Amino acid sequence: MQRMVANPRLRKILRASASMLLIGLLAGCLLPPEPKTEVGRDVFNLYIIVLILAGIVFVAVEGFILYAIVRYRRQPGDDTLPEQHHGNTKVEIIWTVIPTVIVFILFGFSMATLGKIEARSENPGVVIQVDGFQWNWTFRYEDGLIVNAEGGEPPVLAVPVGEPVRLVLNSIDVNHAFYVPQFLIKRDLIDLGANGRDNELEFTITEAGTYAGQCAEFCGLQHADMKFVVDAMERPAYDERIAALASGETPPPTGGGECTTTIEIKANNTQFDIGEFEVPAETDFCIAFENQEAVPHNVAIYDGGEPIFTGEFLNEPGTITYNVPALPAGEFRFICDAHQQAMVGDVTVTE
């Protein structure tokens, strides 16, 4: 039986087709997430325009290359070079004009999209100051409400749907970046000093939901832990949420009652001044906490991964006294909820 020999030309075509199919599949997987803001839709549309134009250029260039390979390939018996051509004015004008036109098209669409991103409404629905620091976030609302990370969970930025939300972005230490993938916008937080101007980011969310955000600028060892959550809701639900948070921000009594045991803890340079302390079991005690820097800190006590006491945050230099309920005998940890990797110590509760 005669063995069939594969056609080399067919194999080449199949390989080229497989490569084109793979590139198409990868391009589909690399599309941005579905935009959830008005300006995000404009950014998404710009991406699609760029992708289409890039696809046209790719197909045209690769098509001419394949055509040249097939049309002018060497045939058996070809022992002399074909006639050589040095320059063609018409062709050179064409391959100069086409890229120029493409660049101007992209420039026009890009400037139009950038103008929408940078546009500012006269009366935004909400203005929130966002402070980024190693390695967490603080959200400050206009009515004085301050939201920090609590219980080891990322802080939650509550915003209304369908209204312009303006964020005033400020870094307390190194460079950070506010980034929510579904918003399709990233904006840096830079400490520009007393005379600098904070970056701003304004957007209108089109769909209620919960969106994960993160710092997108490498800012130190715990950069990967610098996360936050955006909770977008309708205006009535938003008003209820803010009212509930505001009522819960009232500090618990910090000086009431006599403390037989008081532990002094200071925070500076993103560190506690002590690494451990000891208190008696089944006895209430106090923690006299002093924050010595303009970075949010608190003291919380954890049993394994669960918080059993969470102290109020101090967002600037100051002092506070926490009344801590009695703990059972055992080993615990005290932690700053905003800097859980860098600010941690041991608590020993003795019989």
C-alpha positions as CSV (number, residue, x, y, z in Angstrom):
1,M,0.0,0.0,0.0
2,Q,1.4,3.4,-1.0
3,R,2.0,5.8,1.9
4,M,0.6,9.2,1.5
5,V,3.0,12.1,1.9
6,A,1.7,15.3,3.5
7,N,1.6,18.4,1.3
8,P,4.3,20.9,2.7
9,R,2.2,23.8,1.4
10,L,-0.9,22.6,3.2
11,R,1.1,22.2,6.4
12,K,2.3,25.8,6.2
13,I,-1.2,27.0,5.6
14,L,-2.5,25.1,8.6
15,R,0.3,26.4,10.8
16,A,-0.5,30.0,9.8
17,S,-4.2,29.5,10.3
18,A,-3.6,28.0,13.8
19,S,-1.4,31.0,14.7
20,M,-4.0,33.5,13.5
21,L,-6.7,31.6,15.5
22,L,-4.6,31.7,18.6
23,I,-4.0,35.4,18.3
24,G,-7.7,36.0,17.8
25,L,-8.6,34.0,20.9
26,L,-5.9,35.8,23.0
27,A,-7.2,39.2,21.8
28,G,-10.7,38.2,23.0
29,C,-9.4,37.2,26.4
30,L,-7.5,40.4,26.8
31,L,-10.6,42.7,26.4
32,P,-11.1,45.1,29.3
33,P,-13.9,44.2,31.8
34,E,-17.3,45.5,31.2
35,P,-17.3,49.2,32.2
36,K,-19.5,50.2,35.2
37,T,-19.0,54.0,34.8
38,E,-20.0,56.5,32.1
39,V,-16.4,57.5,31.3
40,G,-15.5,53.8,31.5
41,R,-17.7,53.2,28.5
42,D,-15.8,55.9,26.6
43,V,-12.5,54.3,27.5
44,F,-13.8,50.9,26.5
45,N,-15.0,52.2,23.1
46,L,-11.6,53.8,22.5
47,Y,-9.9,50.5,23.3
48,I,-12.1,48.8,20.7
49,I,-11.3,51.4,18.1
50,V,-7.6,50.9,18.7
51,L,-8.0,47.2,18.6
52,I,-9.8,47.3,15.3
53,L,-7.3,49.6,13.6
54,A,-4.4,47.5,15.0
55,G,-6.2,44.4,13.6
56,I,-6.5,46.0,10.1
57,V,-2.9,47.0,10.1
58,F,-1.8,43.5,11.3
59,V,-3.9,41.7,8.6
60,A,-2.8,44.1,5.8
61,V,0.9,43.9,6.7
62,E,0.9,40.1,7.3
63,G,-1.2,39.7,4.1
64,F,1.4,41.5,2.0
65,I,4.2,39.5,3.6
66,L,2.4,36.2,2.9
67,Y,1.6,37.3,-0.7
68,A,5.2,38.3,-1.3
69,I,6.5,34.9,0.1
70,V,4.1,32.9,-2.1
71,R,4.2,35.1,-5.2
72,Y,8.0,35.6,-5.3
73,R,9.2,32.4,-3.8
74,R,12.2,30.7,-5.4
75,Q,11.2,28.0,-8.0
76,P,13.2,25.0,-9.0
77,G,15.6,26.1,-11.7
78,D,15.8,29.8,-10.6
79,D,19.5,30.4,-10.7
80,T,19.4,34.2,-11.4
81,L,18.1,37.1,-9.4
82,P,14.9,38.7,-10.7
83,E,14.9,42.3,-11.8
84,Q,15.6,44.6,-8.8
85,H,13.6,47.8,-8.2
86,H,15.1,50.6,-6.0
87,G,12.2,52.7,-4.8
88,N,8.7,53.5,-5.9
89,T,7.4,57.0,-5.3
90,K,3.7,56.0,-5.4
91,V,4.1,53.1,-3.0
92,E,6.2,55.2,-0.6
93,I,3.5,57.9,-0.5
94,I,0.8,55.3,0.2
95,W,2.7,53.7,3.1
96,T,3.4,57.2,4.6
97,V,-0.1,58.6,4.2
98,I,-1.9,55.5,5.7
99,P,-0.1,55.5,9.0
100,T,-0.4,59.3,9.3
101,V,-4.2,59.1,8.8
102,I,-4.4,56.3,11.4
103,V,-2.4,58.3,13.9
104,F,-4.6,61.4,13.4
105,I,-7.8,59.2,13.9
106,L,-6.4,57.8,17.1
107,F,-5.3,61.2,18.3
108,G,-8.8,62.6,17.7
109,F,-10.6,59.8,19.5
110,S,-8.1,59.9,22.4
111,M,-8.4,63.6,23.0
112,A,-12.2,63.4,22.9
113,T,-12.1,60.5,25.5
114,L,-9.6,62.3,27.7
115,G,-11.8,65.4,27.7
116,K,-14.7,63.4,29.0
117,I,-12.5,61.8,31.7
118,E,-11.1,65.2,32.9
119,A,-14.5,66.9,32.8
120,R,-15.8,68.1,36.2
121,S,-19.4,68.7,37.1
122,E,-20.4,71.9,38.9
123,N,-22.2,70.1,41.7
124,P,-21.0,66.6,42.2
125,G,-23.3,64.4,44.3
126,V,-20.5,63.4,46.7
127,V,-17.0,64.7,47.4
128,I,-14.7,62.3,49.3
129,Q,-11.1,62.7,50.2
130,V,-9.1,59.5,49.7
131,D,-5.9,59.2,51.8
132,G,-3.5,56.4,50.7
133,F,-0.7,55.3,53.0
134,Q,1.4,52.3,53.6
135,W,-0.5,50.0,53.3
136,N,-4.2,51.0,53.5
137,W,-6.8,53.7,52.8
138,T,-8.9,56.2,54.7
139,F,-12.1,57.7,53.2
140,R,-13.2,61.1,54.5
141,Y,-16.7,62.3,53.7
142,E,-17.8,66.0,53.6
143,D,-19.9,65.6,56.8
144,G,-16.9,64.5,58.8
145,L,-17.4,60.8,58.5
146,I,-14.2,58.9,58.4
147,V,-14.0,55.3,57.2
148,N,-11.0,53.1,57.8
149,A,-10.2,49.4,57.6
150,E,-11.6,47.4,60.5
151,G,-11.3,43.8,61.7
152,G,-8.7,43.0,59.0
153,E,-11.2,43.7,56.2
154,P,-10.5,46.3,53.4
155,P,-12.2,49.7,53.9
156,V,-15.5,50.2,52.1
157,L,-16.1,53.3,50.0
158,A,-19.9,53.8,49.8
159,V,-21.1,55.9,46.9
160,P,-24.4,56.6,45.1
161,V,-25.3,55.3,41.7
162,G,-26.2,57.7,38.8
163,E,-24.6,60.8,40.4
164,P,-21.1,62.3,39.9
165,V,-18.7,61.2,42.6
166,R,-15.6,63.3,43.0
167,L,-12.5,61.8,44.8
168,V,-9.8,64.1,46.1
169,L,-6.7,61.9,46.2
170,N,-3.9,62.4,48.6
171,S,-0.9,60.3,49.6
172,I,0.4,60.5,53.2
173,D,3.8,58.9,52.4
174,V,4.9,57.3,49.1
175,N,3.2,57.2,45.7
176,H,0.0,55.2,45.4
177,A,-2.7,54.7,42.8
178,F,-6.5,54.4,43.1
179,Y,-7.7,51.7,40.7
180,V,-10.9,49.8,40.2
181,P,-10.8,47.5,37.1
182,Q,-14.5,47.9,36.2
183,F,-14.1,51.7,36.2
184,L,-11.3,51.5,33.5
185,I,-9.6,54.5,35.1
186,K,-6.5,54.7,37.3
187,R,-5.3,57.8,39.1
188,D,-2.1,58.4,41.1
189,L,-1.9,59.7,44.7
190,I,1.2,61.8,45.1
191,D,2.4,63.7,48.2
192,L,3.0,67.1,46.6
193,G,3.5,69.0,49.9
194,A,1.7,71.9,51.4
195,N,1.8,73.9,48.1
196,G,0.8,71.1,45.9
197,R,-2.6,70.3,44.4
198,D,-4.1,66.9,45.0
199,N,-5.2,64.7,42.1
200,E,-8.9,64.4,41.5
201,L,-11.0,61.6,39.9
202,E,-14.6,62.0,39.0
203,F,-16.9,59.3,37.8
204,T,-20.6,58.3,37.6
205,I,-21.4,54.7,38.3
206,T,-24.0,53.2,36.1
207,E,-24.9,50.0,37.9
208,A,-25.3,49.2,41.6
209,G,-22.9,46.6,42.9
210,T,-19.7,45.9,44.8
211,Y,-16.4,46.5,43.1
212,A,-13.0,45.5,44.2
213,G,-10.2,48.1,44.1
214,Q,-6.5,48.2,44.9
215,C,-3.4,50.2,44.8
216,A,-1.9,49.9,41.4
217,E,1.5,51.6,42.2
218,F,4.1,49.5,43.8
219,C,4.5,51.1,47.2
220,G,6.4,48.7,49.5
221,L,6.5,45.3,50.9
222,Q,2.7,45.0,51.7
223,H,1.6,46.6,48.4
224,A,-0.5,43.5,47.6
225,D,-2.5,44.0,50.8
226,M,-3.5,47.6,49.9
227,K,-7.1,46.8,48.8
228,F,-10.5,48.5,49.2
229,V,-14.1,47.9,48.2
230,V,-16.5,50.3,46.4
231,D,-20.1,49.7,47.4
232,A,-22.4,51.5,44.9
233,M,-26.1,51.8,45.7
234,E,-29.1,53.9,45.0
235,R,-29.3,57.3,46.7
236,P,-31.9,56.2,49.5
237,A,-29.8,53.2,50.4
238,Y,-26.6,55.4,50.3
239,D,-28.2,58.0,52.7
240,E,-29.2,55.2,55.1
241,R,-25.7,53.7,55.0
242,I,-23.9,57.0,55.7
243,A,-26.4,57.8,58.5
244,A,-25.7,54.4,60.1
245,L,-21.9,54.8,59.7
246,A,-22.1,58.3,61.2
247,S,-24.0,57.2,64.2
248,G,-21.5,54.4,64.7
249,E,-18.6,56.8,64.6
250,T,-19.4,58.2,68.0
251,P,-16.4,57.2,70.1
252,P,-17.1,54.9,73.0
253,P,-16.4,56.3,76.5
254,T,-12.6,56.3,76.9
255,G,-12.1,57.7,80.3
256,G,-14.9,56.3,82.4
257,G,-14.2,53.9,85.2
258,E,-11.0,53.2,87.1
259,C,-8.4,51.0,85.5
260,T,-6.3,48.8,87.8
261,T,-4.1,48.0,84.8
262,T,-3.1,50.5,82.1
263,I,-0.9,49.6,79.1
264,E,0.8,52.5,77.3
265,I,1.3,52.1,73.6
266,K,2.7,54.6,71.1
267,A,2.7,54.5,67.3
268,N,5.2,56.2,65.1
269,N,6.9,55.4,61.8
270,T,4.3,52.7,61.2
271,Q,5.5,50.8,64.3
272,F,4.4,50.2,67.9
273,D,6.9,51.2,70.5
274,I,6.4,47.9,72.3
275,G,6.2,44.3,71.0
276,E,4.3,42.7,73.9
277,F,2.5,43.2,77.1
278,E,0.9,41.2,79.9
279,V,-2.4,41.7,81.8
280,P,-4.3,39.6,84.3
281,A,-7.2,37.3,83.3
282,E,-10.9,38.1,83.9
283,T,-10.1,41.8,84.7
284,D,-10.9,44.8,82.6
285,F,-7.9,46.9,81.7
286,C,-7.1,50.1,79.7
287,I,-4.8,50.9,76.8
288,A,-3.5,54.4,76.7
289,F,-2.8,54.8,73.0
290,E,-0.8,57.7,71.5
291,N,-0.6,58.2,67.7
292,Q,2.5,60.3,67.0
293,E,2.1,60.7,63.3
294,A,-0.4,61.9,60.7
295,V,-1.3,58.3,59.7
296,P,-4.4,56.5,60.8
297,H,-3.6,53.9,63.6
298,N,-5.6,52.0,66.1
299,V,-5.1,49.1,68.5
300,A,-7.2,45.9,68.1
301,I,-6.8,42.6,69.9
302,Y,-7.1,39.4,68.0
303,D,-7.7,35.8,69.0
304,G,-6.2,34.0,66.0
305,G,-7.8,35.6,63.0
306,E,-10.8,37.0,64.8
307,P,-10.9,40.5,66.4
308,I,-12.2,40.4,70.0
309,F,-11.6,44.1,70.6
310,T,-11.3,46.9,68.1
311,G,-10.2,50.3,69.2
312,E,-11.3,53.6,67.5
313,F,-8.9,55.0,64.9
314,L,-6.8,58.1,65.5
315,N,-6.3,59.6,62.1
316,E,-3.8,62.3,63.3
317,P,-1.5,62.8,66.2
318,G,-3.4,62.5,69.5
319,T,-4.2,60.2,72.4
320,I,-7.1,58.0,73.4
321,T,-7.7,55.5,76.2
322,Y,-9.4,52.3,75.3
323,N,-11.4,50.4,78.0
324,V,-10.8,46.7,77.1
325,P,-13.2,44.1,78.5
326,A,-11.7,41.2,80.5
327,L,-10.0,38.5,78.5
328,P,-9.6,34.8,79.4
329,A,-6.2,33.4,80.1
330,G,-4.2,32.7,77.0
331,E,-2.1,34.2,74.2
332,F,-3.5,36.9,71.9
333,R,-2.1,39.6,69.5
334,F,-2.5,43.3,69.4
335,I,-2.6,44.8,65.9
336,C,-3.1,48.1,64.0
337,D,-6.0,47.3,61.7
338,A,-4.5,49.6,59.0
339,H,-1.1,48.0,59.1
340,Q,-1.6,44.4,60.1
341,Q,1.8,43.1,58.8
342,A,4.0,45.9,60.2
343,M,2.3,46.8,63.5
344,V,1.7,43.7,65.6
345,G,2.6,42.4,69.1
346,D,1.9,39.7,71.6
347,V,-0.6,39.8,74.5
348,T,-0.2,37.4,77.4
349,V,-3.2,37.1,79.7
350,T,-2.2,35.3,82.9
351,E,-4.3,33.4,85.5
